[in-house]
Amino acid sequence: MPGVTCEPLSSLQTPEGAEALAVAAEIGDGEPLAAASAMRARGIGAELAAAALTQASLRRRAAMKFGPDATRMFFTRAGLEQATRAVVADRRAARLAAAGVRTLADLGCGLGSDALAAARHGIRVYAVDADPPTAAMAAANAEVAGLADLITVECADATSVEVERYDAVFADPARRQAGRGRVFDPKAYSPPWDFVIGLARRVPRTVLKLAPGIDHDLLPEGAEGEWVSVGGDLVEAAFWCGPLASAPRRATLLGGHTAELVGSGVEAAPVGPVGAWIYDPDPAVVRSHLVAEFAATIGGRLADPAIAYVYTDDPVDTPYARRLGVTDVLPFSLKRLRALLRERGVGRLEIRKRGSALVPDQLRKDLKLSGPNGAGLVLTRVDGAPLALLTTTS
C-alpha cells in the first residue's frame, strides 16, 4: 500500500526474507548469540537474520492473542503489547456489523487486529496509524490475511481523518510512551483525549477502546461502558456511543466461560452474614460495577457493602465468578491461623484478598506452611474488622 513502508519489513517480504523467517522459527527462542550464529551458518546476512529472529520471537509471543494466524503476521514489540486479542476484536466486529456498519474509520489501528476482524465481517476499513513501522506492518497483515481489498492503511495523524465520511469510527488511542511505559492519565493519550471523546459528536456510531482502569465518570452521556475479560484476565474497556449503546454497563467474559452481564452499574447488593459459599467475581464484573447484578443472578449477598465478595448458603453454578466452599471463618490472627493450618497439614495455600493490606507472599512465609494438603485462604474485611476464611475449591 502506497506510503506505508518499513525497511526491515520489506526485507522480510522477499523470498530470502521468507526463508530467513522459516529458519528463525525453526531455531526457536534460545541464547541470542547462538541463534545469530546458527542463522549465519545457513548463509543469512546479519541484518536479515536479526530482523527474522526478532519477528519469529514476536510471533511466538503473539500466539496467545492471535492463535495460529500469528505465524504469518508481522509485529512490533509496542504494537503487540497494545494489540486487541483476536477473540475480542472478532466479537466487536460482529457487533458493529450487526448494527449495520459497512464502512469504518480505524484510528490508531496499530498492527491491524480490529481492522482485520472488521474486514472479515464484510466491513470496509480505512485504517491509520501515526507510527510508520506500525502502519507498514498493519498493511502487511492485511495482505497476508487476503483482506487488502477491504482494508486501506495509511501512516497519518488520526486527527487529520475526515471521520464523517464513514458509518462508524473505532479509536484506540496510544496508551504507552517511549521510555515511560504505560500511560494511565487519559490526558496523556495520543491522539489527545479531547479529540477522542469528541468523536461521538461527529460520528454517532463511535467505539473507543480504552484501558480497563478508565474512570466511569469519563463515560459520555448515554454511552455504554463495557469491560472485557479473557480467561479471567481483564483486558480492556470499550465505550459504545450513540445508537451502538444498548445498556449502561456491560461485563463481557470471553474464553473458557463466555457470558455477558448488563445493568445500571449503580445498584446496591443486599448485605448479610458470611455464607457457606463465597464467590470471587470475574474482574470484568467488578470493574463494570455490576457486582449487585451478579449477586442477583445467584440470590447472593455481600458481607460488607464495600467488598466485592458475594456469599450464598447453597452452591449455585455461575459463569461470572469463581466459587469456593467456606470451611472456617475466623477473625484474622496470624498465630491462630498458623495453628489451624498446621493442624490441617496445609503446605500449599492459594490466597485471595479484598480489603486487606497483607502481602500474600510475605504471609505465606510468616505462616510457615508444612504438610501434604492444599487449601484456599480469603483475606477480607467485614464491618471494618479483618477476617480470614479458609476455603476449598468447588
N, C-alpha and C positions, 0 to 999 in steps of 0.2 A: 504494500500500500504506500503511495507516494508520501514522502516527508516523514516516514517512520522507519528509521534505520538505526542499527547498532552494530558496530564493527565486530565485537566478539560473537554476537548472534549471527551475523552474516557469514562468518567463517564456519559456524556450526551447521548452517543450512546447505553447505556444499556436500558433494559425495564424500570428500575427505573428512568433513566435519561429522557426517553421519557415521562413518567408520570409527572416528575417534570417540564419539558418544557410545557406540556399541562396546568398544574396548574398555572405556571408563566404567560402564555399567557392569562389565564382567569382572573388573578388578575389585569393585566394591569399596566400602569405607575401610581404609587402613591407614598405616603411617604415611603421611603426605610425601615424604622423600622417596619412600619405596614405591608408592603409586606413580610418582612422576618418573622414576627410573624405569618402571615397567612400561609406561607409555612410550618413553624414548626407545626402549628395546624393540618396540613394534614399529619404529620408524616415524613416530608422530612428533612434530616440532613442539618446542617448549610452550609457545603461546597458545597453540591449538590444544595441546594437552591440558594446560591449566584451565582453559575455558571449558573443556569437556569434563574434566574431573569435578569442577565446581558445579556444572549443570547436573551431572549424574548424582552428586550428593544432594542437591536441592530436590531432584525428582524423587529420591528415596524418602526424604522428609515430607514431601508433598503428598505421598500416597495416602496419608491419613485424611487429608482434606479432599483429595480428588479421586482416590481409588485408582483403578487401572489406567485411567486417562493420563495420570501423572507421568507415565513412562515415555510419552511423546510430547509433552508440553514443555514450555520454556519458562524459567523463573528467575527472579532476582531475590536476594535474601529479604529485603524490606518488603517487596511485593508479596512474597509468600506469607509473611507474618500477618499482613492485613487482609489477605485474600479470603473471600467468603467460601466456606465449605460447600462442596458441590450439592449436598443434600439440602442445605439452607437456600442456596441460590435457585435450585430447581423448584422448591416449594413457593418461593417468592414469585418466580416467573410464571408458575401455573396460576397463581392468584391474580397477577396482572393480566394474563391472557383471558382468564375468566371474566375480568372486569371490562373486556372489550378493547384493551390496549393493543394497538397494531404497530405503533412507532414509539420508540423510547430513546430519550437522551440519557446516556450514562455518563455522569460527571465524576471524574476521579475513578476511571474504570480499572485502574491497577492492571493486573495480569489478565483481566477479562472474564473472571469466573461468572459474574452476573450477566455480562453480555452474552456469553456462550449459552447460559441457561435460557435467557430470554429468546435467543435465536432458535433454540431447539423447540421452543413453544410457538414458533412462527412469527415472532415479533422482530421487526426490522430495527436495528440498533445503530445509533450514532454515538460512538464512544470516544471520550477524550481523556488524556492524562497529561499533566504538565511535565512529567519526567520522561525524557527521550528514550532511555533504555527500557523503561517500563512500558511505554506506549508501543515500542517496537515488538516487545515480547507479546503484548496483547494481540497485535496484528498477526504475529506468527502463530499464536494459539488458535486464532480464528481460522487461519489457513489449514493447519494440521487437523482441525476438527471438521473441515469441509463446510464451514459456515461463512466463508469470506463474502459470499454473495448477499448475506443478510447483515453483516457487521462491517461498518466503516470505522476505522480507528484513525485518529489524528492526535498528534502531540500539540496540545493547545491549553490555554488557561480556561478553566471551567467558566469563569465569569464572562468570557467572550462569546459563549454559545447562545444563539437565538433559540432559547428553550421553547418559546411559544409555538414553534413550528411542529412540535411533537405532541402526541397524545398524552404522554406521561414523562416524568423526569424521575430518575433514580440518582441520588447523590451519596457518595461515600467519601466524605472529607478525610484527608490525611490526618492521622492522629499520632504520628511519630515525627520527630525532628532529628536531623543528623546530629549525632553526638549527645542528644538529650533523651533518647528513648521515647517512651510513651508520653503523650500529651493528654492530661486529664481535664484541663480547662477548655471548654468549647470555644472561648475567645481566641485560643491559640490554634484552632483548626485551620487547615488550608484546603479549599478556599475559606475565607472568613465566615464566622458564624452568622453575621448579619445577612450575608448573601445566601447562605444555606437555608436559613429559616425563612427567608423571603421568597424562596422558590414557589412555595404553595400559593402565594398571592398571584404569581404569574401563570402557573400551570396547576390547576386544582388537583389533578391526579399526580401527586408527588409522594415519593417514598424516600426517607432518609435513613441510611444505615449509620448507627452510632454506637459508641462504647456502651456496654451494659450498665456502667455506673452512672449514666446520664441522669440528671436531675428531672424528676417528674414535672417540676414546675416549668420546665422549658418546653413541654408539650404544647403545640399550638391549640387554640380553642377548637373543639370539635374533632380533633385528630385522635387516632388510635395509637396507643403505646403498646408495642409488642416486645416481649423479652423471649429470647430463643435459647434453648439448651440442646446440646447434642450429647447423648450418652451421659447425661448428668453434669456436663460442663457448660456453664453459661458462656455463650459465645458472642452475642450481640443484642442490641436493642434496635428496633425499627419504628419510626414514626410514619404511619399511614395517614395521609392528609386528604381532605376533601371527600369526594364520593368513594374513595378507597377505604375509608374508615367504616368499620362495622360494629365496633364495641369500644368502650372507653379504654379498657385494658385487656390484654391477651397474654397468656403464657403458652408458649408452644414448645412441646417436648418432642424431639426427634431422636432417632436411634433405636436402642433396644425397646424403649417404651415410647411410642408415638401417640401423643394426645394433645388436645388444646383445651384450655380453660379460659373463660371470659367472665368479666364482671366490671363493676364500677371502680374498684381499687380503693374505695373509701369505707367499705363495710367493716363492722367490728364483729369478731367471733365471740361466741359465748365463753365465759370463764368458769372453771370448776376445778375439782381436785385432779391430781395426777392419776392416770388410769393404768390399767394392766398393759396397755399397748401405747407406744409412743411413735409418732410419725415425724420424720425429718423431711420437710417438703423439698422438692426439686428447687434449685436456685432460681429458675425462671418464675416459679410460683411466688417465691419470696420477693424477688426484685420487682415483680409486676404489682405487688401489694394485693395479691389475691389469696392470701392465707385464709381469710374468712370464707371466701367462696369455696376453697378447697375443703375446709373443715365441714362445711355444709354437705359436701358430697359423701362424707363418711359418718355424719352425725357426731362429729368430734368437737372438742373444746380446747381452749388454752388453759394452762395452769397459771400463767402470768400474761397479762394483756400486751406486754411489750416484747415477749419472747415467742418466736415463730416455731415452737414445738406444739404439735396437736396430739391430743390423747383420746382414747376410747376405752371402754371396758371390755369390748369384744373385738376380735380381729376383723378388719374389713380390707378386702383387696382394693388396691388403687394404683393407677399408673403415675400419680402425682407426687409420691413420697416413698421413702424407704421406711418400712415398718419394722419395729423392734419390740420384742417382748420384755416387759419390765419385771425383773426378779426381786430387786431390792431397792428401797428408797431410803436415803439417809441424809441428814444434814452433813455438809462436807466437813470432813475431818481427816487429815492425812493419816493420822495414827489409826483411826477406826477403819478407814478404807484399806490400808495396808494389811491390817489383821484379817479383814474379811476376804481379801484376795488370796492371802496366804492359806487361809482355811479352805478355800475352794480350789487351790492348786492352780491358780491362774498365772501363766507365764507369758501369754500373748494378750494384749489389750488394745482394742480399737476404740479410740477416744474421739467423741464429738463434743462440740461445745457451742453454746449461745449464751451470752450474758455472763461469761466467766472470763476473768483476766489471766487464768492459769495457762501456762505454755505446755501443751501435751508432751513434747519430748522431755522436758525437764521433769514433769510429773511422773512419767514412766521411770525415770532414774530414781526419783525420790521414793517411789512405791516399792522398789527392789523386787520386781516380779520374779517369781520362780515357780515352775510347775509345768505339767504337760497340757493344761487346758487353756482354752481361749474364752474371752468374754468381751462384752462391749461396755463402755462407760460413757454416760452422757453427763456433762457438766452444765448446769443451768442455774436459774435463779427463780424463786417464787416469793413474791411479796418482799423483794429486796434481800432475801436470805439465800446464800449459796446452797445448792442441792446437788447430790450425786445419785445417779440412777444406774444401777448395774443391769445390763440387758443381755439378751441373747437374740440373734437374728431369727426372723420368722422363716 
